Amino acid sequence: METMSEAAREAKREYHRQWQRANRDKVRKYISKYRQGMSEEAREVQREYHRKWQKENPDKARAYQNAYWERKALEKLTGKTKEGNR
């Protein structure tokens, strides 16, 4: 099992704090728009699929998350982002 470095964990915490402060209205607007465009049944099917996939592939899910936060920690330390990514 692969674990995140302390730098990656700190980058994750800092990213979430900043993002939540900066995007409160954006999140509310997105959620209301998302809920209007998709029926409750469709949302539940989507959630169930993701839960099932994560349950069947815990190592992959954990590895994807760890790799993401390691990249974010590296970006924070170096101040550089990879071109072409969101």
C-alpha positions in Angstrom: 0.0 0.0 0.0 1.3 3.4 -1.0 1.0 6.3 1.4 1.2 10.0 0.8 4.2 12.0 2.0 3.7 14.6 4.7 4.2 17.3 2.0 1.4 15.8 -0.1 -0.9 15.7 2.9 -0.2 19.3 3.8 -0.6 20.3 0.1 -4.0 18.6 0.1 -5.1 20.3 3.3 -4.0 23.7 2.1 -5.6 23.3 -1.3 -8.9 22.4 0.2 -8.8 25.3 2.6 -8.0 27.8 -0.1 -10.5 26.3 -2.6 -13.4 26.3 -0.2 -12.8 29.9 0.8 -12.5 31.1 -2.7 -15.4 29.1 -4.3 -18.3 29.1 -1.9 -20.7 30.7 -4.3 -19.4 28.6 -7.2 -20.0 25.4 -5.4 -23.5 26.3 -4.4 -24.3 27.4 -8.0 -22.8 24.2 -9.5 -24.6 21.9 -7.1 -28.0 23.5 -7.8 -27.4 23.4 -11.6 -26.1 19.8 -11.3 -29.2 18.7 -9.3 -31.5 20.3 -11.9 -29.9 18.5 -14.8 -30.0 15.0 -13.4 -32.8 13.1 -11.8 -32.4 11.8 -8.3 -32.5 8.2 -9.6 -29.7 9.0 -12.1 -27.6 10.6 -9.3 -28.1 7.5 -7.1 -27.1 5.2 -10.0 -23.9 7.2 -10.5 -23.0 7.3 -6.8 -23.6 3.5 -6.6 -21.3 2.9 -9.6 -18.5 5.0 -8.0 -19.0 3.3 -4.6 -18.9 -0.1 -6.2 -15.8 0.7 -8.3 -13.9 2.0 -5.3 -14.9 -1.0 -3.2 -13.7 -3.4 -5.9 -10.5 -1.4 -6.6 -9.3 0.1 -3.3 -5.7 0.0 -4.3 -6.3 1.8 -7.6 -8.5 4.4 -6.0 -5.9 5.0 -3.2 -3.0 5.1 -5.7 -4.8 7.6 -7.9 -5.5 9.9 -5.0 -2.0 9.6 -3.6 -0.4 10.3 -7.1 -2.7 13.4 -7.4 -1.7 14.8 -4.1 2.0 14.1 -4.6 1.8 16.1 -7.9 0.1 18.9 -6.0 2.8 18.9 -3.3 5.5 19.1 -6.0 3.7 22.0 -7.7 3.5 23.8 -4.4 7.2 23.3 -3.7 8.4 24.2 -7.2 5.7 26.7 -8.1 5.3 25.0 -11.5 2.3 23.3 -13.0 2.2 20.8 -15.8 1.0 22.3 -19.0 -2.3 21.0 -20.4 -3.8 20.0 -17.1 -6.7 21.6 -15.4 
